[in-house]
Amino acid sequence: MKKSVFPKIIYYLFTFALGILMALTLPYVIMYSIAPRELGNYLNSGEYEKAMELVGGYFNNTPIVSRQFEQGGIVLFEAITPVYNSGKEGDETKDETKYHKAYAGFIYGIKDIYNVGGEDGNLTKLIVTDIENKEHIVELLDYDSDNNDIKDNIGSLITDGFIYLDLDLEQLSSISKLEFIDNQGKKFQTVDNLSLNYSEQFFVDVNEFLEEYNRDFKSEKLPDLDKAFREKSEHYKISSYGNVRKKADTKATIIVVVYFVVIYIIADFLVGGHYIIKFFKWIHGKVHKNKKDKKAIPKQEIFGHDYYSQVTMSLDLSELPDFSESVQVRYTNSDIEIAFTLLKENGYTVTERIKAGTYVNAWIDLNREYAPVDMPENLIVEGYKMDVKIKIIKRKEEDL
């Protein structure tokens, strides 16, 4: 007996652990892999605001610079963007724990016409001239194609035809001209007649939030400062992965579901009871059975309660459009406890595979400011699929 059970335990522990790891990490892997492509598509279609939403930070959605070239163009926004560790020795910056003021945006639509590749004597760079006519060099190369620790290309230009620009106040005090230089030292494109000095109203309005964030990025004051800042103008926006995250979640869900189906099929053939083969044999027998002997057999007579149902639990938040709390619903029976964890990122909807039967002792973990309206006292699980929806309302002050 032990010899037959042990391989099952090992198989299921390994495969389910891998499946859970995939479910947790795959949406982010897919999101970060498709984000540059989506960003490039937005730029090519002129949807600059949507492209800027994928950068991170806050920005004024009205471009401060927007110019078209013979092919491609450049767009810059007033923004505060996250600061990342440079990788240089002595740099102790922790990624995204600080913001800086910047003119952020893109030079786009230039794939195959802006020559930047090459290792020996590559002169690719951006020369920024300030209002006092002083030149500053901004490095553009960020990709090491042959892994020899020498940057020789620009990753986003190779794949999607754009370069992200983050011209921050730490490097520059003002901007009057931008000159993009290619790998041979020749001017590729010049953007002049600029007068940018980080003093626009956006930078004034965002300053209080910026200073508090840089003092303590976990400060309890930040939500109120964020709200106060964005209420100053309908053009002040916060970056978000939005639609890209939804696409990533959809792809990841399909992959994870297919994975679990495949490992179940493999398990059934290798270490299981060959239920799939038995099922098809049963179907085959039913098809070839004499018609006059066929009778509808009630589902419960075939399976009793020895089967599993796909139970989808969701929240009705029609009265709480700004609800963002996490919620857990639990039931028990004599054998097991079932739990549904409902989060904002999964749309407050979750599906669990639960053995048919009656579950009691209803319990909900929910912020005391809110209450369930129609949560079932007993959860009767039957059929192969069922939906349960619980409405959440805000308690009256006298009930708290």
C-alpha positions as CSV (number, residue, x, y, z in Angstrom):
1,M,0.0,0.0,0.0
2,K,2.8,2.4,0.9
3,K,4.5,1.9,-2.4
4,S,1.4,2.8,-4.3
5,V,0.6,5.9,-2.2
6,F,4.0,7.5,-2.0
7,P,4.5,8.2,-5.7
8,K,1.1,9.9,-5.7
9,I,2.0,12.1,-2.8
10,I,5.3,13.1,-4.4
11,Y,3.7,13.8,-7.8
12,Y,0.9,15.9,-6.4
13,L,3.0,17.8,-4.0
14,F,5.5,18.7,-6.8
15,T,3.0,19.5,-9.5
16,F,0.6,21.5,-7.3
17,A,3.5,23.5,-5.8
18,L,4.7,24.3,-9.3
19,G,1.1,25.2,-10.3
20,I,0.7,27.6,-7.4
21,L,4.0,29.2,-8.1
22,M,2.9,29.7,-11.8
23,A,-0.4,31.2,-10.7
24,L,1.4,33.7,-8.4
25,T,4.2,34.8,-10.7
26,L,3.1,34.2,-14.3
27,P,0.7,37.2,-14.5
28,Y,3.7,39.5,-13.7
29,V,6.1,37.7,-16.0
30,I,3.6,38.1,-18.9
31,M,2.7,41.6,-18.0
32,Y,6.3,42.8,-18.0
33,S,7.0,40.9,-21.3
34,I,4.0,42.4,-23.2
35,A,4.2,45.9,-21.7
36,P,6.9,47.2,-24.1
37,R,5.1,45.9,-27.2
38,E,1.8,47.5,-26.0
39,L,3.7,50.8,-25.3
40,G,5.2,50.8,-28.8
41,N,1.7,50.2,-30.3
42,Y,0.3,53.1,-28.3
43,L,3.0,55.5,-29.5
44,N,2.6,54.4,-33.2
45,S,-1.1,55.1,-33.0
46,G,-0.7,58.5,-31.3
47,E,-2.1,57.3,-27.9
48,Y,0.7,59.0,-26.0
49,E,-1.1,59.2,-22.6
50,K,-1.7,55.4,-22.6
51,A,2.0,54.9,-23.3
52,M,3.0,57.2,-20.5
53,E,0.7,55.3,-18.1
54,L,3.0,52.3,-18.4
55,V,6.1,54.2,-17.2
56,G,5.3,54.6,-13.5
57,G,4.8,57.7,-11.3
58,Y,2.6,60.8,-12.0
59,F,2.4,63.0,-15.0
60,N,0.5,65.8,-16.7
61,N,-1.3,64.1,-19.6
62,T,-0.9,67.3,-21.8
63,P,2.5,66.9,-23.5
64,I,4.9,69.8,-23.0
65,V,6.8,68.7,-26.1
66,S,5.3,67.0,-29.1
67,R,7.0,67.1,-32.5
68,Q,6.8,64.9,-35.6
69,F,9.8,64.1,-37.7
70,E,9.9,62.8,-41.3
71,Q,9.6,59.4,-39.7
72,G,8.5,59.1,-36.0
73,G,8.5,61.8,-33.5
74,I,9.2,62.9,-29.9
75,V,6.8,63.5,-27.0
76,L,7.6,64.6,-23.4
77,F,5.5,65.1,-20.4
78,E,5.9,66.9,-17.1
79,A,6.3,64.0,-14.6
80,I,7.6,62.6,-11.4
81,T,9.1,59.2,-12.1
82,P,10.5,56.4,-9.9
83,V,14.2,56.4,-9.1
84,Y,16.1,53.1,-9.6
85,N,19.4,51.8,-8.5
86,S,22.0,52.6,-11.1
87,G,24.1,49.5,-10.4
88,K,27.1,51.6,-9.9
89,E,29.4,51.0,-6.9
90,G,28.2,52.9,-3.8
91,D,24.7,53.4,-5.1
92,E,22.4,52.2,-2.2
93,T,19.2,53.5,-3.8
94,K,16.3,51.0,-3.4
95,D,14.1,50.8,-6.5
96,E,10.9,52.9,-6.5
97,T,11.4,54.3,-2.9
98,K,11.9,57.8,-4.3
99,Y,10.6,60.0,-7.1
100,H,12.3,62.7,-9.0
101,K,11.0,65.6,-11.2
102,A,11.6,64.9,-14.9
103,Y,10.5,65.6,-18.4
104,A,9.7,62.0,-19.3
105,G,8.5,60.6,-22.6
106,F,9.6,58.9,-25.8
107,I,11.3,59.3,-29.2
108,Y,9.4,56.8,-31.3
109,G,8.9,55.3,-34.7
110,I,12.6,55.2,-35.4
111,K,13.3,51.5,-35.6
112,D,15.9,50.7,-38.4
113,I,16.6,54.4,-39.1
114,Y,18.4,55.4,-35.9
115,N,21.7,53.5,-36.0
116,V,22.9,52.9,-32.4
117,G,24.3,49.4,-32.4
118,G,28.0,48.6,-32.1
119,E,30.6,47.9,-29.5
120,D,33.9,49.5,-30.8
121,G,33.8,53.2,-30.6
122,N,30.1,53.5,-30.3
123,L,29.3,57.2,-29.9
124,T,25.5,56.9,-29.4
125,K,24.2,59.5,-26.9
126,L,21.9,62.3,-26.2
127,I,23.4,65.8,-25.9
128,V,21.2,68.1,-23.8
129,T,21.9,71.8,-24.0
130,D,20.6,73.9,-21.1
131,I,19.4,77.5,-21.2
132,E,22.8,78.7,-20.3
133,N,24.2,76.9,-23.4
134,K,26.0,74.2,-21.4
135,E,26.0,70.7,-22.8
136,H,25.2,67.6,-20.8
137,I,25.6,64.0,-21.9
138,V,22.7,61.5,-21.3
139,E,23.6,57.9,-21.9
140,L,21.2,56.0,-24.1
141,L,22.9,52.6,-24.5
142,D,21.3,50.1,-22.1
143,Y,21.6,46.7,-23.7
144,D,24.6,44.2,-23.8
145,S,23.9,41.9,-26.8
146,D,26.9,39.6,-26.2
147,N,27.1,39.6,-22.4
148,N,30.6,41.0,-22.2
149,D,29.6,43.8,-19.8
150,I,29.8,46.4,-22.5
151,K,26.5,48.1,-23.5
152,D,26.2,48.2,-27.2
153,N,22.6,48.8,-28.1
154,I,19.2,50.1,-26.9
155,G,16.8,47.2,-26.0
156,S,13.4,49.0,-26.6
157,L,14.7,50.4,-29.9
158,I,15.6,47.0,-31.2
159,T,12.3,45.3,-30.3
160,D,9.7,48.0,-30.5
161,G,11.2,51.1,-32.2
162,F,11.2,53.6,-29.3
163,I,13.5,55.0,-26.6
164,Y,12.2,56.0,-23.2
165,L,13.6,59.4,-22.0
166,D,13.8,60.5,-18.4
167,L,15.4,63.9,-18.3
168,D,15.4,64.5,-14.5
169,L,16.2,67.6,-12.4
170,E,19.2,65.9,-10.7
171,Q,21.0,65.8,-14.1
172,L,19.7,68.9,-15.7
173,S,18.6,72.3,-14.4
174,S,17.0,73.3,-17.7
175,I,16.6,72.2,-21.4
176,S,16.9,74.3,-24.5
177,K,17.9,71.7,-27.1
178,L,18.1,67.9,-27.6
179,E,20.6,66.3,-30.1
180,F,20.4,62.6,-30.7
181,I,23.8,61.3,-31.8
182,D,24.2,57.9,-33.7
183,N,26.9,55.3,-33.3
184,Q,29.2,57.2,-35.8
185,G,28.9,60.5,-33.9
186,K,26.5,62.0,-36.5
187,K,23.4,64.0,-35.5
188,F,20.4,61.9,-36.1
189,Q,17.7,64.3,-34.9
190,T,17.7,67.7,-33.2
191,V,14.8,69.2,-31.1
192,D,15.5,72.8,-30.4
193,N,13.8,76.1,-29.4
194,L,12.9,74.6,-26.0
195,S,12.6,76.5,-22.8
196,L,12.1,73.9,-20.0
197,N,13.3,74.6,-16.4
198,Y,11.1,72.3,-14.2
199,S,9.0,75.3,-13.0
200,E,5.7,74.5,-14.6
201,Q,2.5,74.4,-12.5
202,F,2.6,70.6,-12.4
203,F,5.9,70.6,-10.5
204,V,4.6,73.2,-8.1
205,D,1.4,71.3,-7.4
206,V,3.1,67.9,-6.9
207,N,5.9,69.2,-4.7
208,E,4.3,68.5,-1.3
209,F,3.4,64.9,-2.3
210,L,6.9,64.4,-3.7
211,E,8.7,65.6,-0.6
212,E,6.7,63.4,1.7
213,Y,7.2,60.3,-0.6
214,N,10.9,60.9,-0.7
215,R,11.0,61.3,3.1
216,D,9.1,58.1,3.7
217,F,7.5,56.1,0.8
218,K,5.3,54.3,3.3
219,S,4.0,57.4,5.0
220,E,0.3,57.4,6.1
221,K,0.0,61.0,4.7
222,L,0.5,59.9,1.1
223,P,-3.0,58.8,0.3
224,D,-4.4,62.3,1.3
225,L,-1.6,64.1,-0.5
226,D,-2.1,62.0,-3.6
227,K,-5.8,62.9,-3.6
228,A,-5.2,66.5,-3.0
229,F,-2.7,66.7,-5.8
230,R,-4.8,65.0,-8.4
231,E,-7.8,67.1,-7.5
232,K,-5.9,70.2,-8.6
233,S,-6.3,69.3,-12.3
234,E,-8.1,66.8,-14.4
235,H,-4.9,66.4,-16.4
236,Y,-2.8,65.1,-13.5
237,K,-2.7,61.3,-13.9
238,I,-1.1,58.3,-12.1
239,S,0.6,55.6,-14.1
240,S,-1.1,52.1,-14.1
241,Y,-0.7,48.9,-16.0
242,G,-4.5,48.8,-16.5
243,N,-5.4,47.0,-19.7
244,V,-2.0,45.4,-19.9
245,R,-2.5,43.7,-16.5
246,K,-5.9,42.4,-17.7
247,K,-4.4,40.9,-20.8
248,A,-1.7,39.3,-18.7
249,D,-4.1,37.9,-16.2
250,T,-6.2,36.4,-19.0
251,K,-3.2,34.7,-20.6
252,A,-1.9,33.5,-17.3
253,T,-5.2,32.1,-16.3
254,I,-5.5,30.1,-19.5
255,I,-2.0,28.7,-19.1
256,V,-2.5,27.7,-15.5
257,V,-5.8,26.1,-16.2
258,V,-4.4,24.1,-19.1
259,Y,-1.4,23.1,-16.8
260,F,-3.7,21.7,-14.1
261,V,-5.8,19.8,-16.6
262,V,-2.7,18.3,-18.2
263,I,-1.1,17.3,-14.8
264,Y,-4.5,15.7,-13.8
265,I,-4.6,13.7,-17.0
266,I,-1.0,12.6,-16.6
267,A,-1.6,11.7,-12.9
268,D,-4.7,9.7,-13.8
269,F,-2.8,7.6,-16.3
270,L,0.5,7.2,-14.3
271,V,-0.5,7.1,-10.6
272,G,-4.3,7.4,-10.5
273,G,-7.3,5.2,-11.0
274,H,-7.6,5.5,-14.8
275,Y,-10.9,7.4,-14.3
276,I,-10.6,9.0,-17.7
277,I,-10.4,5.6,-19.4
278,K,-13.3,4.3,-17.3
279,F,-15.3,7.4,-18.2
280,F,-14.9,6.9,-21.9
281,K,-15.7,3.2,-21.5
282,W,-18.8,4.2,-19.7
283,I,-19.8,6.6,-22.5
284,H,-19.0,4.0,-25.1
285,G,-21.3,1.5,-23.3
286,K,-24.1,4.0,-23.0
287,V,-23.9,4.9,-26.7
288,H,-24.1,1.3,-27.8
289,K,-26.7,0.2,-25.3
290,N,-30.1,-0.8,-26.7
291,K,-32.3,2.2,-26.9
292,K,-35.2,0.5,-25.2
293,D,-33.1,-0.2,-22.2
294,K,-32.0,3.4,-21.9
295,K,-33.5,5.3,-19.0
296,A,-32.6,8.7,-17.5
297,I,-30.8,7.9,-14.3
298,P,-30.9,10.7,-11.7
299,K,-27.5,12.3,-11.2
300,Q,-27.6,11.7,-7.5
301,E,-28.1,7.9,-8.0
302,I,-25.0,7.7,-10.1
303,F,-22.7,9.9,-8.0
304,G,-24.4,10.6,-4.7
305,H,-22.3,13.2,-2.9
306,D,-19.0,11.7,-4.1
307,Y,-18.2,14.3,-6.7
308,Y,-16.9,17.8,-6.8
309,S,-18.5,21.0,-7.9
310,Q,-17.0,24.2,-9.3
311,V,-18.2,26.9,-6.8
312,T,-17.8,30.5,-7.9
313,M,-18.0,33.0,-5.0
314,S,-18.3,36.7,-5.8
315,L,-19.2,40.0,-4.1
316,D,-22.0,42.4,-5.1
317,L,-20.3,45.8,-4.6
318,S,-22.9,47.9,-6.5
319,E,-23.3,50.2,-3.5
320,L,-19.6,50.5,-2.8
321,P,-17.8,51.6,-6.0
322,D,-14.6,52.5,-4.0
323,F,-14.4,49.3,-2.0
324,S,-10.8,47.9,-1.9
325,E,-10.8,45.6,1.2
326,S,-9.8,41.9,1.2
327,V,-12.6,39.5,2.2
328,Q,-12.5,35.9,3.3
329,V,-15.6,33.6,3.5
330,R,-15.4,30.3,5.2
331,Y,-17.7,27.2,5.9
332,T,-17.1,23.9,7.5
333,N,-18.6,20.4,7.6
334,S,-17.6,17.4,9.6
335,D,-14.6,16.7,7.4
336,I,-13.1,19.9,6.1
337,E,-13.1,23.7,6.0
338,I,-13.6,25.6,2.8
339,A,-12.4,29.2,2.3
340,F,-12.9,31.8,-0.5
341,T,-10.3,34.6,-0.5
342,L,-11.8,37.6,-2.5
343,L,-9.4,40.3,-3.5
344,K,-9.6,43.5,-5.7
345,E,-7.1,42.2,-8.1
346,N,-9.2,39.1,-8.9
347,G,-12.3,41.2,-9.3
348,Y,-13.7,39.9,-6.0
349,T,-14.5,36.6,-7.7
350,V,-12.9,33.3,-7.0
351,T,-13.7,29.7,-8.0
352,E,-12.9,26.7,-5.9
353,R,-13.3,23.0,-6.5
354,I,-15.4,21.7,-3.6
355,K,-16.8,18.3,-2.7
356,A,-20.6,18.2,-2.9
357,G,-22.4,18.4,0.4
358,T,-23.7,20.8,3.0
359,Y,-21.3,23.2,4.7
360,V,-22.3,25.1,7.9
361,N,-20.8,27.6,10.4
362,A,-20.7,30.5,8.0
363,W,-18.0,33.0,8.8
364,I,-16.7,36.1,7.0
365,D,-13.5,38.1,7.7
366,L,-14.4,41.7,6.7
367,N,-13.6,45.2,7.8
368,R,-16.1,46.1,10.6
369,E,-17.2,49.2,8.6
370,Y,-18.9,46.8,6.2
371,A,-21.4,43.9,6.5
372,P,-22.8,41.1,4.3
373,V,-26.5,41.3,3.4
374,D,-27.4,37.9,2.0
375,M,-24.7,35.5,3.0
376,P,-26.1,31.9,3.2
377,E,-26.1,30.4,6.7
378,N,-25.5,27.0,5.1
379,L,-23.7,26.4,1.8
380,I,-25.3,23.6,0.0
381,V,-22.9,22.5,-2.7
382,E,-24.6,20.5,-5.5
383,G,-24.4,20.2,-9.3
384,Y,-21.2,20.5,-11.2
385,K,-21.2,24.3,-11.2
386,M,-22.8,26.8,-8.9
387,D,-22.6,30.6,-8.3
388,V,-22.9,32.3,-4.9
389,K,-23.0,36.1,-4.7
390,I,-22.8,38.1,-1.4
391,K,-23.8,41.7,-1.3
392,I,-21.6,44.0,0.8
393,I,-22.9,47.2,2.3
394,K,-21.5,49.9,4.6
395,R,-22.7,49.7,8.2
396,K,-24.5,52.7,9.7
397,E,-22.5,54.7,12.2
398,E,-24.7,53.6,15.1
399,D,-24.1,49.9,14.2
400,L,-20.3,50.2,14.5
